[in-house]
Amino acid sequence: MLKRKGRNNGEWRDWGSTRPHRERLQLTARWFTLEDTEKAGGMADNKTKPTKVSVASFLKSLKDETRRADAKALVRLMQSATGEKPRMWGPSIIGFGSYHYKYESGREGDMPIAGFSPRKAATVIYGVGLGDSKALLAKLGRHTTGKGCLYIKKLADVDQKVLEALVVESVAAKAGR
């Protein structure tokens, strides 16, 4: 068994392996050099991909009634703004349409043109509020922004017409790329 010095008063702990540590590291290193590093020039695959999960069943699974009602309203708003049907991307993102991106680093993939995720702390709206959106963001209402995201606690806290204008502006910017 492999034993290492633990954090509690310098005691030795059993880490539950009968293999020498060096051999285990070599096995791990061999596993990672097979196909994972050869894909996309050594880059990992994008984890956010379209799934076959139903948007309606995902919305039904939301426990908080307010969050569920907000998500349904956002589906209608984004469907109207994009002209696309909703689709699940990964386990918790509702996306509309898709576009292909490619960075200078060589990383590329597909993402929804517009999308959101009804998280526990706040609803995250992806790709909105970037670029020349400061005037619209000032009119939006209570929100916070992150790197490429807009966070709202409740849909009632924001002006939905302004939010729709932000989504339309974001979609137009992505279409112009």
GIFENWO-V761661 format. One record per residue. NEAR is the number of other C-alpha atoms within 8 Angstrom. Layout:
BEGIN
near->NEAR
near->NEAR
END
This chain:
BEGIN
near->8
near->11
near->8
near->8
near->8
near->9
near->6
near->5
near->5
near->7
near->8
near->8
near->8
near->8
near->8
near->6
near->7
near->6
near->8
near->8
near->7
near->6
near->8
near->9
near->8
near->8
near->8
near->8
near->8
near->8
near->7
near->9
near->9
near->8
near->7
near->10
near->12
near->10
near->10
near->10
near->7
near->8
near->10
near->8
near->6
near->6
near->5
near->7
near->9
near->8
near->9
near->5
near->7
near->8
near->10
near->6
near->8
near->10
near->10
near->8
near->6
near->9
near->7
near->6
near->7
near->7
near->12
near->13
near->8
near->10
near->10
near->9
near->8
near->8
near->10
near->8
near->9
near->14
near->12
near->8
near->10
near->13
near->7
near->8
near->7
near->11
near->11
near->15
near->13
near->10
near->6
near->9
near->11
near->13
near->14
near->15
near->11
near->9
near->9
near->8
near->8
near->8
near->7
near->5
near->4
near->8
near->9
near->8
near->8
near->9
near->10
near->11
near->12
near->16
near->13
near->11
near->10
near->12
near->7
near->5
near->5
near->10
near->14
near->12
near->12
near->10
near->11
near->12
near->14
near->8
near->5
near->6
near->9
near->8
near->7
near->10
near->10
near->7
near->8
near->12
near->9
near->7
near->11
near->7
near->9
near->7
near->4
near->10
near->12
near->14
near->12
near->13
near->9
near->11
near->8
near->5
near->10
near->12
near->10
near->8
near->6
near->11
near->10
near->11
near->10
near->12
near->13
near->10
near->8
near->13
near->11
near->8
near->8
near->9
near->6
near->5
near->4
END
